Amino acid sequence: MIMDKKYPLISFIMEEGILDEKILQTVVDEHEKTGQGLINILKKEKLLDEDQLAKVVAGTNQTEFINLSPDMVEPMVAHLVPYEVASRYNVIPIKREGDHLRVAMSSPLNLSVRDQIEMKTGYKIIPVAATPSAIKRAIHYHFDVTSVTKQAIVSMRMEEEPAQRTQDGEFEHETIKADSSPLAKLVSSIVDGAIDAGASDIHIEPQDSDLRVRYRIDGILRPTVNMPLSVQQEMISHIKIMSDMDISERRVPQDGHMTTSRSGKDYDLRVSSLPAIGGEKIVIRILDKDVDKWSIDEVVTSADDNQKLRTLIDNPYGMLLLTGPTGSGKTTTLYSMLQLLNTPEKNIVTVEDPVEYRLRGITQVQARPVAGRTFALALRSILRQDPDIILIGEIRDAETAEIAVSAALTGHLVLSTLHTNDAAGAISRLIDLGIPPFLVSSALLGTAAQRLIRTSCLKCRESYKPSQEELKRLLGNKPDIDKNIELYHSKGCENCFHTGYQGRKSIYEILRISREIRGMIMNGSSDQVIKEQAMKEGMKILCENAADEVLNGVTTMEEMMRIVDIKVV
């Protein structure tokens, strides 16, 4: 009764003897009654396991089915498709056949995915069916940094001719090639894994018993993989060669640079080596070269803070200072401001140490204190270049502060950073550097303290009723807020690498220099008094902004307490 051309899927199942006619008739009846797809019904009723379902779909559509295992995939072929595409569509290339590429797919009939792979690889696709779980295992095996690292280490040990050392134990330049397959694969897997994880830094650290690799993800260092000490020197020397560093020098710190591509995007890798007990530590900073996408609207997402910063930098002259610890996003915010200010009518010059990102249409100067090119010396030269806007990477000393204030008072807009805990602290810091209070009050437009707060993973966060103590810390004296509100815990899942968080956003404390505050600065008022006056004028302090993010479900109470002082002034 059901063996007709109307249901080829059902006919195939019967011909293969997988299910009997009575069961299949109930499937067809439900399909005709509810309109659900036959495959969805088979899945829902658990009439076929994963292997059987994949074989049935493949057989019905004359597609080859394979029992995929990771060792069936050629390692170099697997990476023809970026990890993002492989994981999103659950596909993995397995073998090249001339100008054709065999690709294992859990949905081999998806023509749009096949077209996308053809465009990325340049090969004609031969789809083969495999179970979703088998493809996921293969993707994990060939893209996971730990698996790839283990494979590379095995390959290195199997090399017939190990790298030769000189009598004093140093490596010869010609014995370690940048294209050495095991070394290249090892380093590439570590870097690619960091980019895929959204890491900002890679730490490669010698320990007593092994070599530890950690990624800094959303500001937190995460252990990634431990490698045997036997690969330490070869790998570090390889990184040094790629970064144009001297592999014969292991007694002094060095800085280098290299580039890489991942998923069609280019990245700058800033490399730093540091002699330590047990060997050299390597830190690689990952910088996305595509900075044109940054805008002040993407970086400063709070509408109120966005408008305040736009108003401050709309002034033709004066000084704006960003404050906060290292890694709090100050440079990113400054660059987003430059993107807004960068027009053909303006001459913008920066002096930085180091220049982290290259900005089109802007003159960027690299400070080199060891070579005598200090911030102060560079600034003196920049002022003779007729600038309209000057960005100073950091005000570190009295001479730089003096020139920066002088520039702000003589018709230039000056943007810079200071290391202070809050916005008001930047004022006293300038005075401590020797700038007279009357010059500080005249030059300053405003100061902004900044932090980066991790945002909760939307796929695994869980709501809960906060305790009275948590509500007291969050709400303070805000009777207008619903005290029955729910907060969120971060649970952790594969989507967020089991951290409970995915991504970060900036929070600010923006202090605008009003007439009253200018008078306070000239009269030598304390940071606390100035802060209280700014709050009367509408400034929201960091902990209040962080509390708002918790109440809005953007982040957690634990993250707020980690980032900012929870005591509301």
Buried (B, 14 or more C-beta within 10 A) or exposed (E): EBEEEEBEBBBBBBEEEBBEEEEBEEBBEBBEEEEEEBBEBBEEEEBBEEBBBBBBBBBBBEBBBBEBEBEBBBBEBBBBBBBEBBBEBBBBBBBBEEEEBBBBBBBBBBEEBBEBBBEBBEBEBBBBBBBBBBBBBBBEBBBBBBBBBBBBBEBBEEEEEEBEEEEEEBBEEEBBEEEBEBBBBBBBBBBBBBBBBBBBBBBBBBEEEBBBBBBBBBBEEBEBBBBEBEBBBBBBBBBBBBBEBEBEBBEEEBEBBBEBEBEEEEBBBBBBBEEEEEBBBBBBBBBBEEBEEBEBEEBBEBEEBBEBBBEBBEEEBBBBBBBBEEEBBBBBBBBBBBBBBBEEEBBBBBBBBEBBBEBEEBEBBBBEEEEEBBBBBBBEEBBEEEBBBBBBBBBBEBBBBBBBBBBBBEEBBBBBBBBBBBBBBBBBBBBEBEBEBEBBBBBBBBBBBBBBBBBBBEEBBEEEEBEEEBBEBBBBEEEEBEEEBEBBBBBBBEEBBEBBBBEBBBBBBBBBBBEEBBEBBBEEBEBEBBBBBBBEEEBBBBBBBBBBBBBEBBBBBBBBBBBBEEEBE
